[in-house]
Amino acid sequence: MLDQLSSTQRKVIVLRYGLRDGNELSLAKVGEQLGISREQVRRLQQEALRCLRLRRTNMRNYLVE
């Protein structure tokens, strides 16, 4: 499902939720690693989660039909 995201959104989600190594990073730490502000990380995270939720809803609707 992460392939539906932009590369930056994907990086943010992977780093924030520790999907590679189990270490969840703060907004500030993710921002440091990506060279962007905490606020930009927060926005990217929100956009990514919205996209993933929409994808899940669409998938659920498809399976019900």
C-alpha positions as CSV (number, residue, x, y, z in Angstrom):
1,M,0.0,0.0,0.0
2,L,2.9,2.3,0.6
3,D,3.6,2.3,-3.2
4,Q,0.6,4.6,-3.5
5,L,2.5,7.4,-1.7
6,S,5.1,9.8,-3.1
7,S,8.7,8.9,-2.2
8,T,8.9,11.6,0.5
9,Q,5.5,10.6,2.0
10,R,6.7,7.0,2.1
11,K,10.0,8.0,3.8
12,V,8.1,10.0,6.4
13,I,5.7,7.1,7.2
14,V,8.6,4.5,7.4
15,L,10.6,6.7,9.7
16,R,7.8,8.0,11.9
17,Y,6.4,4.5,12.6
18,G,9.7,2.6,12.5
19,L,8.6,0.3,9.7
20,R,12.2,-0.7,8.8
21,D,13.9,-1.0,12.2
22,G,11.3,-0.7,14.9
23,N,12.5,2.8,16.0
24,E,9.8,5.4,15.8
25,L,11.2,8.9,15.2
26,S,9.8,12.2,16.3
27,L,8.7,14.9,13.8
28,A,11.9,16.8,14.5
29,K,14.2,13.7,13.9
30,V,12.5,12.8,10.7
31,G,12.8,16.4,9.6
32,E,16.5,16.4,10.4
33,Q,17.1,13.2,8.3
34,L,15.1,14.5,5.4
35,G,16.3,18.1,5.6
36,I,12.8,19.6,6.1
37,S,11.0,21.3,8.9
38,R,8.9,19.5,11.6
39,E,5.8,21.2,10.1
40,Q,6.5,19.8,6.6
41,V,6.9,16.4,8.1
42,R,3.6,16.7,9.9
43,R,1.8,17.8,6.7
44,L,3.4,15.0,4.7
45,Q,2.4,12.5,7.4
46,Q,-1.2,13.8,7.3
47,E,-1.4,13.6,3.5
48,A,0.0,10.1,3.5
49,L,-2.4,8.8,6.1
50,R,-5.3,10.4,4.3
51,C,-4.2,8.7,1.1
52,L,-3.8,5.3,2.8
53,R,-7.2,5.6,4.5
54,L,-8.9,6.5,1.2
55,R,-7.2,3.5,-0.4
56,R,-8.4,1.3,2.4
57,T,-12.0,2.6,2.0
58,N,-11.9,2.1,-1.8
59,M,-10.6,-1.4,-1.4
60,R,-13.3,-2.2,1.2
61,N,-16.0,-0.9,-1.2
62,Y,-14.6,-2.9,-4.0
63,L,-14.6,-6.1,-2.0
64,V,-18.2,-5.6,-0.8
65,E,-19.5,-5.1,-4.3
